[in-house]
């Protein structure tokens, strides 16, 4: 086994993060009552939270980050997962509202993460934030950037059942339903593919993203050899990196096959 830390460090631009959560005896995150206010940028994107989809629909788009953020569905509508949404809200780049046009606070967002209802928990958010802060292009595993990229790059999908469901939804003209189906199938514990990760690339296109640099899998406990080999087979040869998050510390591991000599 090779312990391989991704190079670089996650420069925390939000100095108050340490006050947002504590860890109790069973390892779960607890929210602090001292949730800070967001310092919005001069030009900010506006989004509306869709509770049924568990995603934010972008209403007014600002900035250049959208070439690598969000998925496109329906009539060229742009949606962000809850981890993408929270990451942008923390940076002050996005203003999130509910269906009644009420602005949602960071505390509201942290509570939604803690509920673990939208395919995201604190561990997966910490891993996502760490990779994004290092400059990687990151998206939910198995969720295509666009319907066109779904047809071109199905290699990044490990779950055949989800792919079949997505194709069925497309045939009915209900592409956005596949988002909800796949998010509902996300597991929160155990070994699971979480994100497809790409190198930083100024020429990146959602319609033709290519093969991921690696698939990131979250594991609260070390996987067995059989589990890891099965996961690697289902990822069609794409490199697999294991991520473990303990008390807010993010660690990355890769595995290579080791053959031991048989002792007499």
ChimeraX attribute file (.defattr): number of C-alpha atoms within 10 A of each C-alpha:
attribute: neighborCount
match mode: 1-to-1
recipient: residues
	/A:1	9
	/A:2	9
	/A:3	11
	/A:4	13
	/A:5	13
	/A:6	12
	/A:7	7
	/A:8	9
	/A:9	11
	/A:10	14
	/A:11	10
	/A:12	11
	/A:13	10
	/A:14	9
	/A:15	8
	/A:16	11
	/A:17	12
	/A:18	10
	/A:19	13
	/A:20	17
	/A:21	19
	/A:22	14
	/A:23	13
	/A:24	10
	/A:25	6
	/A:26	6
	/A:27	10
	/A:28	15
	/A:29	20
	/A:30	14
	/A:31	16
	/A:32	14
	/A:33	10
	/A:34	11
	/A:35	17
	/A:36	15
	/A:37	11
	/A:38	15
	/A:39	11
	/A:40	15
	/A:41	12
	/A:42	7
	/A:43	12
	/A:44	17
	/A:45	19
	/A:46	18
	/A:47	24
	/A:48	22
	/A:49	24
	/A:50	14
	/A:51	11
	/A:52	9
	/A:53	19
	/A:54	20
	/A:55	24
	/A:56	24
	/A:57	23
	/A:58	21
	/A:59	14
	/A:60	12
	/A:61	15
	/A:62	14
	/A:63	10
	/A:64	8
	/A:65	11
	/A:66	13
	/A:67	14
	/A:68	20
	/A:69	20
	/A:70	26
	/A:71	23
	/A:72	21
	/A:73	19
	/A:74	14
	/A:75	6
	/A:76	9
	/A:77	13
	/A:78	21
	/A:79	27
	/A:80	22
	/A:81	24
	/A:82	21
	/A:83	25
	/A:84	21
	/A:85	24
	/A:86	22
	/A:87	19
	/A:88	19
	/A:89	22
	/A:90	21
	/A:91	14
	/A:92	18
	/A:93	22
	/A:94	24
	/A:95	22
	/A:96	25
	/A:97	18
	/A:98	14
	/A:99	10
	/A:100	8
	/A:101	11
	/A:102	10
	/A:103	16
	/A:104	15
	/A:105	17
	/A:106	18
	/A:107	17
	/A:108	12
	/A:109	17
	/A:110	20
	/A:111	12
	/A:112	17
	/A:113	22
	/A:114	17
	/A:115	12
	/A:116	14
	/A:117	14
	/A:118	24
	/A:119	22
	/A:120	23
	/A:121	22
	/A:122	20
	/A:123	24
	/A:124	24
	/A:125	18
	/A:126	18
	/A:127	25
	/A:128	25
	/A:129	20
	/A:130	19
	/A:131	20
	/A:132	18
	/A:133	17
	/A:134	15
	/A:135	14
	/A:136	18
	/A:137	22
	/A:138	24
	/A:139	26
	/A:140	25
	/A:141	22
	/A:142	23
	/A:143	23
	/A:144	28
	/A:145	24
	/A:146	21
	/A:147	20
	/A:148	13
	/A:149	17
	/A:150	22
	/A:151	13
	/A:152	14
	/A:153	17
	/A:154	17
	/A:155	17
	/A:156	23
	/A:157	21
	/A:158	19
	/A:159	15
	/A:160	12
	/A:161	10
	/A:162	19
	/A:163	19
	/A:164	12
	/A:165	14
	/A:166	23
	/A:167	17
	/A:168	15
	/A:169	17
	/A:170	16
	/A:171	9
	/A:172	9
	/A:173	11
	/A:174	14
	/A:175	19
	/A:176	18
	/A:177	19
	/A:178	22
	/A:179	22
	/A:180	16
	/A:181	15
	/A:182	21
	/A:183	21
	/A:184	14
	/A:185	12
	/A:186	18
	/A:187	16
	/A:188	20
	/A:189	12
	/A:190	13
	/A:191	20
	/A:192	17
	/A:193	25
	/A:194	26
	/A:195	23
	/A:196	24
	/A:197	22
	/A:198	21
	/A:199	13
	/A:200	14
	/A:201	12
	/A:202	8
	/A:203	8
	/A:204	15
	/A:205	13
	/A:206	21
	/A:207	17
	/A:208	15
	/A:209	19
	/A:210	16
	/A:211	15
	/A:212	21
	/A:213	16
	/A:214	18
	/A:215	26
	/A:216	26
	/A:217	24
	/A:218	25
	/A:219	20
	/A:220	16
	/A:221	10
	/A:222	14
	/A:223	14
	/A:224	10
	/A:225	11
	/A:226	9
	/A:227	11
	/A:228	17
	/A:229	15
	/A:230	11
	/A:231	18
	/A:232	17
	/A:233	12
	/A:234	16
	/A:235	19
	/A:236	13
	/A:237	12
	/A:238	17
	/A:239	14
	/A:240	22
	/A:241	20
	/A:242	24
	/A:243	24
	/A:244	20
	/A:245	18
	/A:246	12
	/A:247	13
	/A:248	16
	/A:249	11
	/A:250	19
	/A:251	16
	/A:252	17
	/A:253	17
	/A:254	14
	/A:255	16
	/A:256	7
	/A:257	9
	/A:258	7
	/A:259	6
	/A:260	6
	/A:261	6
	/A:262	5
	/A:263	4
	/A:264	3
